[in-house]
Amino acid sequence: VVTIHALDADGEIMASGTGFFIAPEGLVVTAAHVLSDAAGCSIVLSDNETMRCTVAASDTAKDVMMLLVPGTPPAMLRWGSSAAAKDGDDVTVVSNPLGQLPGTLSKGIISASRVVEGTKLFQISAPISHGSSGAPLLNAQSQVIGVIRSTIDRGQALNFATATDAATCTWTLGP
């Protein structure tokens, strides 16, 4: 799990989020809105090494993005199917809230499965904060079943993740 920095045209950090490696080719998944209006991006590994990244694919409608990072990733998560996940299942989120608290672990349940504008989402009770967008939602087998995308601040524990089955094979090639 890595911290994603959205960079402006001067290379300054304008926003932060979370991402995670899913392939030995250096592919990192995050939420597309993390890099909204960014001129570039970088990632920070758990050992504080910073690397540049480029957009490999994006689906803004489903709010998922794949980044390409040079080199071999230090570790990868297993991409799982969200089809078997059901309301009440235990879930875990590993994120980097506020871009300053790497490796934050929170647990909860799938409160409800919802379809919003044609995309399957999981409403979850696991706490998330700003900077958690793009974090993996893990099932009890440590497989990624969702990508954290949003929270509703005016409620309590109203957090959402895009289901992996909604994200799979929907990306379009980036620049």
C-alpha positions in Angstrom: 0.0 0.0 0.0 1.4 3.3 -1.1 0.7 7.0 -0.8 -0.2 8.8 -4.0 0.6 12.4 -4.5 -1.1 14.5 -7.1 1.3 17.1 -8.4 0.7 20.5 -10.0 2.6 21.9 -13.0 5.4 23.0 -10.7 5.8 19.5 -9.2 4.2 20.6 -5.9 1.8 18.3 -4.0 -1.8 19.4 -4.4 -3.6 16.3 -3.0 -2.8 12.9 -1.5 -4.5 9.5 -1.7 -3.7 5.8 -1.3 -3.0 3.1 -3.8 -1.7 -0.5 -4.0 0.3 -2.7 -6.3 -1.5 -5.5 -8.1 1.0 -6.8 -10.7 4.7 -7.5 -11.0 4.8 -5.0 -13.9 4.5 -2.1 -11.4 0.8 -1.5 -11.7 -0.8 0.5 -8.9 -4.6 0.9 -8.5 -6.1 4.0 -6.9 -9.2 6.1 -7.1 -9.3 8.3 -10.3 -10.4 11.4 -8.4 -7.1 11.4 -6.4 -5.4 12.7 -9.6 -8.2 14.9 -10.8 -6.7 18.1 -12.3 -3.1 16.9 -11.6 -0.3 17.6 -14.0 1.7 14.6 -12.7 1.9 12.1 -9.9 4.3 10.3 -7.6 4.1 7.5 -5.1 5.7 7.1 -1.7 6.6 3.5 -0.7 6.4 2.3 2.9 10.2 2.9 3.3 9.6 6.5 2.2 11.2 6.0 -1.3 9.4 8.4 -3.7 8.9 7.4 -7.3 7.3 9.1 -10.3 4.3 7.3 -11.9 2.2 7.7 -15.1 -1.4 7.0 -15.8 -1.8 3.6 -17.5 -5.6 3.4 -17.6 -8.5 5.2 -16.1 -12.3 4.9 -15.7 -13.6 8.1 -14.1 -17.2 6.9 -14.2 -16.3 4.1 -11.8 -13.6 6.2 -10.1 -10.7 3.8 -10.6 -7.3 4.4 -12.1 -4.2 2.3 -12.9 -0.8 3.8 -12.6 2.5 2.5 -14.0 5.5 2.7 -11.7 9.0 1.7 -13.0 10.7 -1.3 -11.4 9.5 -4.3 -9.4 7.0 -3.6 -6.7 8.0 -4.5 -3.1 4.8 -6.4 -2.5 1.5 -7.0 -4.3 -2.1 -7.5 -3.1 -4.3 -10.2 -4.7 -7.1 -8.9 -6.8 -10.3 -10.9 -5.9 -13.8 -11.2 -7.1 -16.4 -9.0 -5.3 -19.2 -11.3 -6.6 -19.3 -13.5 -3.5 -19.1 -10.6 -1.0 -22.4 -10.1 0.9 -23.8 -7.6 3.4 -22.5 -8.3 6.9 -19.1 -9.7 5.6 -16.0 -8.5 7.6 -13.7 -6.2 5.6 -10.5 -4.4 6.3 -9.1 -1.2 4.8 -5.4 -0.4 4.7 -4.9 3.3 3.9 -2.7 6.4 4.3 -5.2 9.0 5.7 -4.3 12.6 5.3 -1.2 11.5 3.4 0.6 11.4 6.7 -0.4 8.2 8.5 0.8 5.3 6.3 -0.3 1.8 7.0 -3.5 2.7 8.9 -5.7 -0.4 9.4 -9.4 -0.2 10.0 -12.0 -3.0 10.2 -15.7 -3.0 9.6 -18.4 -4.8 7.7 -20.2 -4.4 4.3 -23.2 -2.5 5.5 -25.0 -2.7 2.1 -24.3 -3.5 -1.6 -25.6 -0.7 -3.8 -25.7 0.1 -7.5 -25.2 3.8 -8.2 -25.3 5.1 -11.7 -24.7 1.6 -13.0 -21.6 0.9 -10.7 -21.7 -1.7 -7.9 -20.5 -0.1 -4.6 -20.0 -1.4 -1.2 -21.2 0.7 1.7 -18.8 -0.1 4.5 -18.6 0.7 8.3 -14.8 0.6 8.3 -13.6 4.1 9.2 -11.8 6.1 6.4 -10.6 9.7 6.2 -9.4 12.1 3.6 -6.4 10.5 1.9 -7.9 7.0 2.1 -9.3 7.2 -1.4 -7.8 4.5 -3.6 -7.1 2.2 -0.6 -7.8 -1.5 -1.0 -11.0 -3.0 0.6 -9.9 -6.5 1.7 -12.1 -9.6 2.5 -11.3 -12.2 5.1 -9.0 -14.0 2.7 -6.9 -10.8 2.2 -8.1 -10.3 -1.4 -9.0 -6.9 -2.8 -12.7 -6.8 -3.3 -13.1 -3.0 -3.6 -11.3 0.3 -4.1 -12.2 3.0 -1.5 -13.8 6.0 -3.2 -15.8 8.2 -0.9 -17.4 9.1 2.4 -20.5 11.1 3.3 -19.3 13.6 5.9 -22.7 14.5 7.2 -23.4 10.9 8.2 -21.6 8.4 10.3 -19.8 5.4 8.8 -21.2 6.2 5.4 -18.1 5.1 3.4 -18.0 3.6 -0.1 -15.8 1.4 -2.3 -16.1 0.5 -5.9 -16.5 -3.3 -6.2 -13.6 -5.0 -8.0 -16.0 -6.8 -10.5 -17.3 -3.3 -11.5 -13.7 -2.1 -12.1 -12.3 -5.1 -13.9 -11.8 -4.7 -17.6 -13.4 -1.2 -17.7 -10.3 1.0 -17.8 -9.5 2.9 -21.0 -6.0 3.6 -21.9 -4.6 6.9 -20.5 -2.2 9.3 -22.2 
